[in-house]
Amino acid sequence: DVYNHIKDEAGKAEGCSVVLLVAPDADALAACKMLTSLMQLDYVMYSIKPVGSYEDIDERFTSIRSNMGESVRSLIMLNCGGIINLAADEYKIEISSYDVENEGGTELCPIYVFDSNRPLNLENVHEEAHHVRVIDDSLNVQTVQDLVELGYVLGESGRGESDESDSDLDDSDAAETERVEQRRRLNDGRYEGLSADQRRGFRREVRQHLKAYYKGSWQSTSVASLCLELAIAQNRVSNELLWLSSLGLTDQFVHERIGDERYLADVTKLHQLVLTRNADDAGEVGTTRVVDDESQEIIEVNIASCGRRGIRLVFEDEYRFMLYRHWSLYDAMLYSSYVNSSQLLGVFTKQAEARLRQLFASMGVPLVQVQQKWTYMDERIKRELRAKLEEYAPRAGLPDFSYGSFVLVSGYRTQLAAADVVYAVSALLESAGIGSRKRGQAESDGAVGGAENARDEIDATTGSRNYNGVGPGVSAAAGLNAALADASAASAAGGQQVAQVEDMGADWQKAFWRAYDALGSSSTDEPELAAGVALATQLQRAVVETGKIVIENKRMTSLGTFMKVTLAECPALRFFLESPMALSRLALFIADALRGIGRRSKPVVVAAPDVLAKTHLIVAVTGSARFGDVQKNAFHSRFRRAADQMGAHVKQVRLNTTCIEIASSDLAFSSPTWSQSAEVCQSRTVSRGQSARDGPTENKQKLLGGGEGGED
């Protein structure tokens, strides 16, 4: 019904009728490609607009209202928008009504929210916000509606009545109460007829329900999976769409936004869809033996997962050794977050690295083989590696060294692993500092257009990509510098159009379009994806080497319930400042590594100083008992409350709410207020391994605080 409504509304408009606001992550990019492929088949004109921050969202809405009000009929938000109040006036766009009963009048432009970030702003799912439509197959509408109704009861019943226990509420609760008091009185049967004491108890219970929902953040179903459901409803499932859906799910998993159990359930469901889609082509379930084009070795191909038309998908075990196909197996394990979480193979010391070498010796694998690029390793060793790891890896503290994932196959030659594409695309997104503005200068608004479709047009002024509807369509730091240069050169090598901007390296929209084009690659030989793979390996080196410096030099302080890390000058500091995604990976790596060396699992807060801007970029991750556990993260809400209490200047400039920017003069980790706020990360483990993001209930709570704080 959702897609049919978008398509029907497009038929009423002249010009671009659909606008997609897309967050800079691989899941959102994959979902965007899925939706646009469907719209191209139906000749629906659309415009893709990247958004990297809440300020970007505000600016996009203003621009759409001013420049596209006459043509736009639908607005789609991918991995953004769910945690802000889209029912507020600033997000309402009036469009012409074609309804017979309202002919000649206006109506509100429908906003379709595909956002895996939780919790949702409950205003977006209330029946009064009829133009905001949250798409989520796991959303219990009745439960959420009940929470909304309870919130209105709280606001209405609290008017003129005192409650001594109100003082223990968060400031955000008080703001919520004040806001809903302006709404109509709700005649709720659960409240009528209660005595004054009973009403106070009822309100206290309501607050607990609301606080429990908003306490901490997590992730729901990937937006690419939601878009696949739309394709299924349209009977347009293809291997291309199944592949993109697998990329969205893999993005959530490898970046530890969902846990093992949730991933296993979702990937099993997706694998069944792959088997069903290819059942007619594959014949009977089984394998076939073919000759690999590169190695000339005989390999087995799962024909039930492949089919015989176009691209094919193979479901197989994937090692937890990042990008092992694209560098040596030794380096892939040496720089693996999973290996570093092992109590026996944490490789921060010479003794630990010696144990890694001993593991290879025990398996009978020569070091000369594992220290050369995977491509050139002996094929016999590759074939026997899995069986040997199954025997010896658990003894080295690596019991879960693999997980089920998908590989894209063309002909009988294995081309791409889903994890490799996700790492490469994420690295390209990180390369220009996602959602950040150039230090000391205004953000440039240029963009890179791609060669995906000759009918795609790039607007160098707004950074948007439009479709006109004409048919379907060394040291870590040194290595990073070289990889960034290669990534920039890849655009020219790929024949892409590059908008001229003052500072190409700082232009995150340029990085967005480069990553978007790389997502459509069918081989790592294609320039954009190859550059992303090279950059991803160098970024991982930077993360591990920086983590090693932090732990070996003891640049961390235990503050009761959490571990504080302040990055001093380090070779890769500027990359962490420009990319909160990379800084989050560093925090996760430190948390996993500390657990690996026997330290008690606890949350990790990492602060990266920007000397020129006189600010600190801060991220927080939760601690977990084992690799693969993912907990709720209530960092943002508690840290915001602590900032208010201390009068600190805190600004959230990115969509990732576990990352904030604070004035260096206001950073005082030694303050008891900060320490108490960090208990945030001690939230319970999320059911079925949900995620690590938190969000405010009001978009206007981005800038907080006022006076001076303590010294760092």
N, C-alpha and C positions, 0 to 999 in steps of 0.2 A: 504494500500500500504506500509506503514511504517513497519508493522510487517512482511508482506510477503517478503519484501526486506531483513530484518534481517534474516529471516529463510532461504531464498535462498542463501544468502552469507555464512551462516553457513555450508551449504552443500558443499561448495568449500574448506573448511578448514579441517585440521587434528588437533585435539586438541581443546582447549578452544577458541571459536570464538567470544564470546560476553563478554564484560567487562562492569559492571554496577558500576558507581561512585555514591554513595548514601549519601546524607546529613543526619545529625542526627536529624530528626524530624519525628513525627508520620505519616504525609502525605507522605513523601518520603519512609518510611519503608513500608507503606501499598502499595504504587505503586510498590515497588520492589517485594513484595510478589505476586502481581498480574501478573507482567511480567514473573517472574520466574516460576509461575504455568503454564503459557501458553507455555513457552519454554520447560518445562519438558514433556509436552504432545507431543511435536514435537522432543524430544530427542536432543535438542540444548544444547551444553555444554556452561556454563557461569561461570563467576567469579564475586563475589560481593566484592567491595572494599569501605569501609567507608571513607568519607572525612569530616574533621571538620573545615578546614580553607583553605584559598587560597594557603598557602604553601603546604598543603596536596595535593591539586589538581596538583600543579606543580610537586611534587614528584611522584605522581601516573603516570602522563604522561611520565615522564622520565623513570620510571620503566617499563611501558608497552612498550615503544619504545625499551628498551634494552633487555627485557626478553620475550616479547610476540609478537614481530613484525612479526614472521613467521606464527602465527596462528590466531591472532585477526582479525576479519572482521568488527566488529561493536562496537562502544563505546556509551554507554547510560549514560546520566547525569541526575540525579533525584534531583530536587530542588537545583541545583548548576550549575554554568557555564553561565547562561544567561546574567549576567551583566559584564562578562569579554570578551575580544576580542579573541574568539576561532579561528578566522581566522589568528591570528599571527603565526609566524614560530614556536614558542616554543610549540604550540599545534597541529602541523601537524605531523601525523604518516604515513609514507609511507608503503604500503603493496603491495604484488604482484597483478598484474592485470590479470584477466581471460577474459578480453574483447577481442573478436576476432580481433578488430582493433588495440589493444594495447598488443597483446600477447607477453609475456616475459618481459614486461615493469612493471612500478609501477604506483600506484595511491594513493590518500590520503584516509585514513580510515575514513568512514563516522561517524560523531558525531551527535547523536540524543539528543537534549536538551529538557527535560521535566522540566521546571522551572517556578514556579508560581510567582517568584520575579520579580518586575518591578521597573524601566524601563529596557528594554533589551539594550544590547550594539548593536547599529544599524549595526555594521560591521557583526554581526552574521546572519543577514537576507538579506544582500546584495547579488545580483545575482552572484557576483564574488566569494563569499564564498560558493561554490556549495557543499562542503563536510560537511558543518555545516547546520543541519536541525532542526529548532526550531519548536516544536510541541505545538500548541496552537489553540484551536477552537475559541477563542475570538479575535485573532490577525487580525487586518485589514491590510492585506499584502500590499494593494495599498497605504494606508496612510503611513506605515512604509517605504516602498520603496521610496515614495516621500520625506520623511524626509532625507533618505540617499542621494538621488540625490541632494537635496538642500544643504546638507553638502558638497558635492563635488564641487558644484557651488561656495559655499562660499570659500573653500580652493583655488580653481583654480583662481577665479576672483580676489581674494584679493592679488594675487602675483603682486608686483610692484605698487599697488595702495594704497594710504593712505586714512584713514578714521578717522576723528577727534573723532568720537563717539566710536572707538574701545576700548578706555580706560575703559569703563564701563563694560567690559566683565569679566567673571570669568577667572581665570588662566586656568581652565580646557578647556574653549572655545579656548584660545590661543593655548593650547597644541593640541587640536583637529584640529585646522586650520593648524598648522605646520605639523601634521601627514598626513592630506589628501592632502597637497600640493605635496606630493611625488607621488601621484597617477596620472593617465593619465588625460589629459584635457577633460572635459565633454562639448560637444557641446549642450548646453541647450538653447532652443529657447526663454525661458523667460528672458534670460540675454542679448542675442545678440541684437545689435541695440540700446541699452540704452545709454544715455549720462552719463558723469562722475557722476553728481549729482544723476541721477536716479539709477545708479549702487550702489552708497553708500546707498541709501534708500532701494534698493532691498536686499543688504547684511544685513542691519540692521533688515529687516523683517525676513530674513532667520534665523538670530541669535535668534530672539524672538521665532520662531517656535521650534528650537532645544532646547533652554533653557526651554521652557514650557514643552517639553517632559521629559527632564532630571530633572526638578525641583520636588524633592520629590520622595518618593517610595511608592509602594502599592503592592497588590497581585492580581493576575489573577486567573483563574480556577485552582483548586487543581490538582496536578499531578495524584492523584489516579483517579479522574474523567476522565482525559485524557486517562489513561490506560484502563478505562472501555470502552471508545469509541473504542479502538483497539479491545477489546474482542467482542464488539457488531459487528464490521466489520468482525470478524472471526466466528461469530455465536456461540460463546462459553460463553455466559453469564450464570453465575450460581449465586446462593444465596451467595456462599462464596465470589465471586468477588464483588457482590453488597454490601456485608457487609464491605469489605475492602475499597470500594469507599466511603461508608458512614463515615468510620473512618477518611479518609483524609479530607473530607469536615468538619467534626466535629472539627478536629484539628485546622483548620483555624478559625472557629467560636468561640470556647471557649477560644482561646488565643487572641481574638480580632484583628485578622489580616484581617478579612472581617466584614462588618457591617450586620445589621439585614436584610436589603432589599436584598442584594446580597445572603445571606444565604437562605432566604425564596424562592427566585427564583430557586436556585440550588437544595435545598432539595425537592422542589415540583417536579422538573424534575426527580430526583432520585426516589422519591416515585412512580411516574408513571411507571418507569422502573420496579420497584419491583412488582407492580400490574400486569403489562404485562407479566413479567417472570413467575408469579405464577398463571396466569389466568386459564390455563388448569387444574392445580392441585386443585385450590381452589373451582371451581364450581361457584356458585353465590356469589356476594358480600354480606357480612354480618358478624355476629359474632356467636360464639358458646360458650356455658357455659361448663367449665370443672373444675375438682378438682385439685388444686395446690398440688404438691407432698410434699412440706414442711409444709405449713400451714393447709392443708386439707380444705381450704376455696374454695368456688365456685368463679371462676373468668371468665371473658369474654376474648376470644381470637379473634383477627381480622383475620378471615380465608382468606380474600382476599389478605392480605399481607403475609400470611404464606405459603400456599401450604402444601403438605403432604410428601415431599421427603427430607430426610436429615435435615439440619438446616433450620430454617424459620426466616423471618424478620417481626417484628411488628412495625408499625409506630404509635407513641403515644407522648403525651406531656411529656416533661422532665422538672423537676424543675430546676431553676437556683441556686440550693443549692448544691454546689460541693460535689459529692460522698455521698449524703445523705443516700444511701442504706448501707453504710459501716461504719457509725458512728451514733451518735444520730442526730435527726432532729434539735435539739437545737444547737448543735455545728456546724452542716452544715450551718445553717442560721447565727450563730454568726460569723463564719469565711468566710462567703460568700462575695465576692467582690460586688455582686449585691446588697445585703442587706446593705452593708456599704456605697453604693452610694446613699441611700435614705436619704432625709433630716430629716425624722422622726425616722428612725431606725439605723442611723449610730451608731455603738456600741462602740465608743471610750470613753464614759462616763457612769457612773452608771445610770444616768437618761435615756440615750438611751437604755441601756440594760433593764431597768425597762419597757420601752415602748415595747420592744420585748416580755417580759413576759406578758404584758398587751394584746398584740395581741393574744397570745395563750389563755389567759383567755376569751377574747371576742369571740373566736371561740369555747369555751367550751372544750378545750383540756387540760387535767391536765399536769402540768409540769413533774410529775413523769413518764408520758408516753413519752414525747418528749425528756427527758434527758437520756433515756436508748437507747441502740442500736436499730436502725430501725428494725432489724430482730425480736426483741422481743416486738415491739409495738402491741397494740391491733389492730387486723385486721379491725374491724369496723371503728376505727379512721383513718386508712390508706385509706379505701375506701371513707370516707366522707371528707377527707382532701382537695381534689381539689375543691369541691363545696364550702367549707368554705373559702378557700383562695380566690376564685373568688369573694366572698362577702366582705371579710374584708381586704385583702391585698392592694387593691387600696387605701383604707382609710389610710393605713400606708405608703403610698408612694411607693408601689410595684405593679404597674399596669401590668407589663409584667413579671410575676414571672415564666413563663414557655415558652418553645419553642418546636416545633415539631422535633422529632429525632427518631432514630431506636433502637430497642432492639433485640438481638439475642435470639431465642427460640429453644430449643431442646426438642422434644416431646411436652408436654403441660406445661413445667416448664420454667419460665423466667430465663435466665442465665446471660446475659450481656447487659448492656447499652453502646451505642457507646461512650458517654461522659466519662463513668467510665474507659473504656479501654484506651481512649486517655490520660486521666489524669495519669493513672498508667504507661503507656508506656513513657510519657513525664517525669515522675518522675524518672524512671529508667535511662533515658538518662541524666538527670540532676545529677544523683548520683555520677558521676565521673568527672564532670567538662567538658562539651562538648566542644571539639575543643581547650581546654586549655592544656598547658604543665605544668608539675610538677614544682612547684616553685623552682628555683635554680638548676634544674636538666634537663637533656635531656628527651624527652618523650619516654616512653617505647612503643614498637610496638607490644605487645602481644594481644591476642584476645580470646574471648570465643566462642566456637562453640556450636551449639545446636543439639537437638535430633529431629529436624523437619523432617529430611530425612536421612536415613542411608547412602545414597550416597553422602551427603554433606561432604566435607573435609575441615578442618580448617588448614590454613597455619599460624603457630605461629610466623613466621618471619615477614610476611607482614600484618597480621591481616585480611586476605581475607577469604572468604568462597567460595569454588569451587564446582561445580556440574559436575559429569563426564558423564552425559547423559545416564545412565543405567536405563531407565524407569521413570515413573512419581513419581512423588513424594508426764503529766509531763511538764517540760519546753519544749519549742520548740526545743532548742538545744539538750537536753537529748533525746527527742523523735526522733529527726533526727538521732542521733548516733545509737539508738536501731533499727530504721527502716533500716538504711544502713547496719547494721550487719545482719538483717533478709534477706535483699536483696542479700547479698553475700552468705549467707547460702543456699538460694533458688537454686542456681546453682547446688550445690552438691545434694540437695534433689531431683532435677529434673533429675538427672543422666546425667548431661552435662559434656563435656570435658572442663577443664579449663587449659589454657596455663599458665605455671609458669612465672610470671613476678616479678620484684623487688618490685613494689608498686602496689598492686591490686586496692587499692582505687583510685589511680590517673589515672588508665588506662581507658581512655574514650572509646577505642575500645572494651574493655570488657563490658562496659555499653551498647554500641551499640548492641552487639550480644545478651545480656540479654534482651534488649527491643525488638529486632527483634523476639526472640523466644516467648516472652510474647504476642506479637501481634497475634500469631496463637492460643492462648488459647481459649478454648470453655467454661471455667468455672473459676470463681474466686477462686475455690478450688485448681487450679493448682499453684504450688509453685511460679513461676516467677510472674504471674499476681497478686497473693495475696500479694507478697512482694512489688510490685509496688503500689498497692492500699494503703497499710500501709504507704509507703514512701510518697505518694502524700498527704495524710491527714496531715502528720507531716510537710511537706514542706509548705502547706497552712497555718498551724499554725505559722510557722516561718515568713512567709510573713506578716500575719496580726499583729502578736505581734511586729514585727520590725516596721511596719507602725504605730502602736499605739504609740510606743516609740518616733518615729520621730515627730508625731503630738502633743502628750501630752507635750513633752519636747521642742517643738518649734525648732527642729533641721532643720529648712528650712529657706531660705531667698528668698524674692521676688526681682528679678533683672529685673524689668521692664516687659518685655514680657514673662518671664518664671520664674518658681520656681526652685531654686537650693537646693538640699538635699545632704549633705555630711555625710555618715555613720561613726560615731565614733565606738569605740569598742562596739560590741553587741554580744550576744551569738551565733547568726547564721551568723556572718560576713564571716567566711571562706567558707560557702556554697554559699554565694552570689558571692564571689570572684571566685570560681571555676565554677559557672554556670551563664553565661550571660542571659540564659532563665529565671532563678529564679529572677535575678536582674531586668529584664524587667517586670516581673509580679509584683514585689514590686513597681516599678515606676508607673505601671498602677493602682495598688491598691491605691497608694497615690493620684494620679490624681482623681480617682473616689471618694475617701473618702473626699478630699478637696471640691469637688463639692457638696458632700452630706451634709457637715456642712455649706454650704452657701458661700464658697469662689468662686470668679470668676474663671471660667474654663480657665486654661492656661497650656502650656506645662510644663512637669516636667523633670528635668535632675538630675539623681542620680549618685553620685560618691562614690565608695567603695575603701578605701585605703588599699593597700597591703604594710605594713610597711617593710617587709623583702625585697621585690622586688623593693621598692621605686617607686611604680607606683600607679595609680588610674585606676580602671575599671569604665567606664562611659557609661550609657545608657540614651537615651532620648525618651520620648513618647509624643504624641500630646494631647492637651486638647480637650474635646468635650462637647457639650451642654447637652448631656444625655447619659446614659449607652446604648451601642450598636452602637453609632456613631463611625466611624473610618475615620480618616483623613490621607492625605498624610503626610509623614515624611521626610523632607529635611535636617535632622540633619547632616548626614554624609558629604554632599557636602559643606554646609556652615561652619561646624566646621573645616573641612579640610582646607578651605580657610583662616579661622581665625588663624589656627595653622601655616600656611605658613607665614602669615603676622607677627606673633609674634615670628617666629623661634622656635616653640615648637616641641618636639619629640612626634609624634603621630603614633601609629601602630594599624592597623586593623588585628587582628589575627584570627578572626572568620568569618563565612559566614554571620552572622547577622550584616549588616553594620550600624545599629543603636547602635552598641556597639563598643567602641574603648578602647584602652589602651594608657595612656599618662603618661609620667614621672611626678612624684609628683612635682618636682621642676618647671615644666612648666605649672602647673595647676594654673590659675589665673582667677577665675570666676569674680573677682571684676573689671577686665579689661574691658573697653568699647568694645573692639574687641570681646570678648567672648559674652558679652550681646547682641551686635548687631547681632552676628551670630545665636543666639538663636531664632531670629524672624522666622527662619526656620520652626518651628513647627506651625506657624500661617497659613500654606497653606490652601487652600480651601478644603472643605469636598469632598471626592472622590465620583464620580458617583457610585451609587449602593453599597456604603460601601466598597470600596476596601481598601488597607492595609497600612502597617506600616514598609516598608523596603526601604532603598535607596541603590544605588550601584554606584561605580565609573565606568566611561567609559573605564578605562584602568586598567588592573590587576596590573600593576607595580606602581600604586599609593597607595600601601599598607603602605609604610613607608614614613613619611613626616617630614619636618622641619629640623632645624639644630642647632641654638644657644640656649642660656639660655632664659628662660621665667621668669614670675613673681612668687612670692611666693604665696602659698595657704592661 
